[in-house]
Structure formats: structure tokens, C-alpha cells
């Protein structure tokens, strides 16, 4: 039973209070067919809305089977409607984009009806209201009478004890109106039917009770027929859990039912994807610049040099090297493990009865031909070199040519320490088209074999290397920091055990008095691309080794320390003209997913400048700030447009509330619908980005889009999902700010 005791309802608008209901007292029972009549604006629809729970009341009390409802929250009232009330509206309030079958199936799905029986039950109900021939027609294609039959079918599918019908015949012709009234009268034999009408004559033959409202008050309550009044059934609060697959199906159905709106939403999110991708790609580009440019000091800043690595920092393959060697006729040579080019050497001699000092950077001698030499010949052995110097030094060739220079100098014992280099040739540095002001435009040209040895000897100069050892001194264990391993000559000695090297005792700085002193500990080697940790590494400091630069090592340990993979190369060009164009050509090479190579031009970006890292850092910070601004701006614009589109679906969501969907269910629909849209937009973005012709992909303003690798696409996807969830959350909160009646009324208006 529904019982109203002194129930009053007031409306407030523009600081004006209007009366809706005044002290209404009624009892309503199952098996009654109640007609509420009255003039327009008298309060009859307001009374129906309060009884059915789609509008609130301000005073008095309404009881449902003896339970007070004045304290009901929004969720409690949703639950009451879900369990007890089905609606038949004058304006139909069907989901216009659904078919007849889909409209009737919806409440069955929401009520937890057995999945296997939903379709069969829906068809039975549709047949009962005489619409079996229109089962697959969209609601918009039906006549007024047919629409109202669908509404009644939907109410029957909900199978609630109360049917609330608001002017169900108001828009129908007399024949259709009678058919609807007869159908409701039949339903009232097992339910409570409360019908609002402005024409009592239409229902007089069938109504069991007439209630007349005037100015918000009940002025007549007339029993027309005697019926067995029954209480409403006690319906337990059961949580009908909707399966995830059903949520997904309904959400997908909602999107497909309104293709124009869905396509517009997808387009908006696709553009948003592009904005995010451009921002993220620009960030990756800036970050890549910072990380690579500050990788090491590029001492060799010749305008003929380009430094190249793969964008994903994986090793360069033979195909990659061949591609770089043949990309342009200006490519003279590709130097592997090019840190040698940034290594300088200082040489000394007193053979001319005076002190002569020379400092320069290494270059491979195969950059020149013998005919290019101004003096001497090309080197034939590893200890022979050609020097490229300026014209002033060239005029003093007698101080250099055919002289032995050492890497170390000691007034007391010349050549006692150091490696000997015999200068056998000289060339004017201008012929190389290579300059380096920091080293007085001086270069040391060596043989290919020597170049390969230098790659090993100088490797540790370009790594972070440490060895912390534990040795025993006077019976006490102490920590010991090991000497730097750089600039050594490596000699294979397979008699040594693994993870062991043997060097001259001159490098030892401990207190060991023995001929051989062992130091063991953890060796850590890390360069820009790789790292290596050897837990139990031993260094033998040996008195008998007189070659201070020699390091003895077995083959297995040697192979462990020096990897064969090539991560970075330098391209030396034949001319400084067109080097930037070559750099751009390399930078634009794609492997189908993203840009393939990262290129830096040390001549323009001299990382040895002590202020550059700071400048790049501030540039990166500014870039990140711009990205954040772009993200926020794009998100706000997207939200405003997206919200405007979703607002047009408020009516449908309100209808879902009338057929049993609670707040949680509707929120889930919205979240899933928006995620669907994001997924489609994301897939479109990926397809477009990967299918762009090379000529378009190489455009400079699209470069950030080419920074994407597998993980970049994953990160972008989750950023878009996050955006979707934020938009959905804000929108969901808005939906339930209004009552169902307010939403339906404002939409109708």
C-alpha cells in the first residue's frame, strides 16, 4: 500500500514559491485503476510524480508498505522506482534510437532477467501489445499509438507492481486512445495503475477510482468499482548485478544507435589524440636532444662530422651501416665506436735539441691519399702517424717530420714512460676541410689497425668505471679504490684465469711489498648504452711488467669487457657543404613505426660548451611547460565540445533511470561509451600516423609524430583513457544534480 499523509510540494523559481500539492491524504492499493483528473496546472501530474518517486515532496510523509520515505536519498528513491514503478509517459520517453525490441529488452537486462530468456520474454510482451510486426522498427518510425504500446510493453517488461501513466492518450486519436486504456485496464487486474488524464470520459468505463485535484488539493476521491484491495508486495533489496558483457553491449548499442553523434565524438578525440601526440612527441624530441647532446663532450666539432645512433638506442645493424654509408655521395667514411674521434693526444719530443709539443685529435688516415701529403708518406705501421697542421706549423716541418714523439715527457729520463709515435708525413689541415679551433686545427692521422686498437684503449675514458675492493692490510679489511683502466694496451694471455687482469705494479698505490699484489672486488662499467657488473674481479699488480701501459687479459675476459655491438657512429663527409641537408635526410629515415635515427651535428651543438647543458635544460623545461599548457588547453576544449554532445543524450540517460538503471549503472554506461570512443579514435590516429606517405611524414612540423615507438603508443593510449575517465567523471556528477522529472521536463521544453 502507498499512503500519503499531509503531503505538500512546493516549487521555487526566481525567489518565488509556488504551490504544487497541499496536505494530500490518500491510500493506494494494488488491483486499483485510479484516474487522477483536474484542470491544467491543478497539480495532478505533480501528485503522480511524487507517488512514483520521480519528484520529491517537502512536507508530510509518504509510506511504502508502512515505510517512511521522507528521509530517502537519491539512491533510495532510485531503488524504489527500480523495484516498484514502471512509467507510461504522454511524450512516450522512448529511446528513439532503439528499435521496439531494444526498448523492451532494456529493462529486462537491467533487472537481471536470465540472459537466455530475455529475447523470448521481450517478444512475448511485444506480441501482447500487438506490435510483433514492428519489432525491428526504430521508435522514430512508429505512430503515436504504436509508440505508446511500446511504452506499455516496456513497463510490462519491468514487471513492477505500480504503473504510473501520465496522459498516456494525450497525443492519440480516439481509437488508439481506447486501445491503450483497455490495455492498462487489463494490467490493473494484477497491478496498481495510476493514470493522469484531462479527459475522464476516456477512462470512465474502466477506472475503479476517481481522484480530482484542484489547486494542489484533493477535492474528490470517488470509488467507482469495488475491487479487492491488496497491499504492494514486499520486494527485497536485491542487487541485480549486470554482467560486464551486458554493460559493454548496451554501451556499444547506445553509440551505434546515434552514429552522427558518435562519429563527431570520435573525430574530437582523434584531434585530441593528435594534440597529445604532438606534445608528447615534442617532449621526447627535446628529451632526446638533452640526453644525447650531453652524452659526452664532443671535442671534435668539425663541420664535416655527424654523430648518428638509432632512435631506440639499440645496436646498429649491418644494414643500418650500409644505409648510412650509401645515403649520400658526400659521405666519406662511417666511423664505428666514434669516441676515438673525441680523444686528444699530447706528444712531446726533444730530438731537435729543443722541446716540441703537439696536441691534436685522432682521425683515420684513409681520409687522405698519399698525393695529398705536403711532406713525407702515409704511415705503414701502428707507431707511425701523419699530422694535419696549419700552414704555420707546416713551415716548421723540420721540427716534426721523421721525429719520434712520446705520449709522456720527463726531463730526467726521456721516453722512460709513454708510447712512441713516429711522424712520417705532414698535410695542411685545410686540405681535410676539417677544423677544430680548440686543438689549433691539429689532427693525428693513424692507420686502420691503430684506429681499432684505440677503440679498445680509449673505451674506458668514455665510461663510468669503478672498482671497489676489499683488501687486507695489517690484518684489517679496508676498502680500496682501484686505479682507472683507461689508455691501456691489451695483451691476450690465456694463462690468466677469467675476470682477472695483470698490470704493472707502478699503478699500485697500496702498501703491498710482494712482487705480485692481488686486489679483488666488484667492477662496474657503464657507458651511455650498456652496463656491466663483474662481482669478483681481480687485478694483479706485478713487479715484473715493465711496460707501464700494458694490460694482460685472457680472451674470455676481454670479450666480456668489450662488446662488439655498434651503438653510435660518426659520419665524416667529403665536404662541409650540404652537411645539414645530409643530417636532415638521415633524420627523416623511417622504419615504418617511427623515425629510425637520431642525428646530432656537433659543429652547431658543441656539447663541450660548459653553458650548453644549462641552456638545453632550460629549453627542455620551457618545452615541458608548453606541453603541459597544450595538454590542459586541449583537454578543456575537448571537454567543452564533448560535454555539449553528451548533453544531447541526457534525455536517454533519464529514461534509463525510469526503467531501473541506478546511478552506478548509468555511470558505467557513460564510462564504457567514452572508452569505446577513445579506443576507436586511438586506432584511427595510429593507422593514420603509420600510413602517412614518406613525403608527408618527413615534414618538419610532423617530426614529433615520428618520435613514437611501441612504448610511446602505449603511454599515449593510457593518457587518452585517463582523459576519457576525467571527462566521464565530471559529466556523471552533473547527470544526478537534477531529478528525473526535471531532466525530462527540460528536455521536452
BELZILIN-V499641 format. One line per field, one symbol per residue. phi: phi as a letter, one per 30 degrees, with the letter a starting at -180 (. if undefined). A space follows every 10 residues. Layout:
BEGIN
phi=???
END
This chain:
BEGIN
phi=.cbcbhdbbb cbahicccdc bbhdbbbbbd icccccbldd idjddddddd ddicbcbcbi bccchicdbd cddedddddd dddcbbcbcd dihddeddde dddddedddd dideedcddd ddddddddci bddcdcdddd ccdedddddd ddddddddhc dbcccchdce ccdddddddd dddddddddb bcccbcbcbd ddcedcdcab bccbhicdca bcdcbdbddb ddddcddcdd dddeddeddd dddddddbdd dddddddddd ddeddddddd dddddddddd dddceadddd cddccbcbbd ddicdddddd dddddcdadd ddaccdhddd dcccbcbbab dchadbcbba cdbddddbcd ddddbibddc bdccbcccbd dddddceddc diccccdbbb edbeidbkcc bcdcabbddd ddhbbaddbh hcbccbdddd dddddddced dcbcbbbccc bcbhicdbdb cdddcdhccc cdbdddddhb bbbdddddbc cdcddbbcbb lcccbbcdcb bbbcdbcbcc ccdddcddcd bcaddddedd dcdddccbbc cccdbddidd dddddddcdc cjcadcbcbb ceddcddddd cdeddddddd dddddddded dddddddddd ddddddedce eddddeddcj ddddddeded ededdedddd dddddddddd cdeeddeddd dceeddddce dddddeeddd dddddddddd deddecdcde ddddddddd
END
